[in-house]
Amino acid sequence: MRETHEPIPPLTRPSAGHVLVVGATRILRPAVTALAERGCAVTAVARSQDGLRRLVAETPGRVGPLVADVTTPDFGDVLHRATVRAGLTGALVYAPSGTPAAIEALTRDLVVSGPVVLVLTSKWAAPEAFAGQAAQAAQPGQPAQAAPWTPDSLPASSRPAPGCRRLVLGWHRDAGGARWHTSQEISAAALDLLDAPAARDSVLGTVRPWEERPR
């Protein structure tokens, strides 16, 4: 397994582009498999060396592993050094930290010729994340957390560069209650945004009422 500072070598005949996937062994693992099946080359980024090794074995010649920790201060620099000459045509980036600085650090040095999809946690939809907007949108007597929420409610700081597409992870609710989405559902939604002909944002599931989110 390569060290984090080494460049990703050319993969086997990428016929459908070269996509970077951050969060490749867990939440976006199905996306890596789907991209490889399309004929894409994939640079798969994750902390788990064992998880990446298994992913490479399942997708021979399609996946280049990059062991790196998204929570470390130099993560953006590691990505840049490893992928600057990779010819990336797209990126799916899971951003587990809910701060603008962390989002900017994840993406500032990416060299990508196509769309970048940021997968954001539900924390970005928390009432306190946009308290002023929620208070204005709420009807008299209505709690702020019940106010309508759409991706337009996201702060500008969650879009580090023009054209970034943001996917906010809500939850699924039905008669049986509420649950978080599976990695398969999240990957499918992320790929839909990657494939969209024009930049847009989306929310997977629902983020209101906030107090009914899964615990």
Secondary structure, 3 states (H helix, E strand, C coil): CCCCCCCCCCCCCCCCCEEEEECCCCCCHHHHHHHHHHCCEEEEEECCHHHHHHHHHHCCCCEEEEECCCCCCCHHHHHHHHHCCCCECEEEEEECCCCHHHHHHHHCCCCECCCEEEEECHHHHCHHHHHHHHHHHCCCCCCHHHCCCCHHHCCHHHCCCCCCEEEEECEEEECCEEEECCHHHHHHHHHHHHHCCCCCCEEECECCCHHHCCC
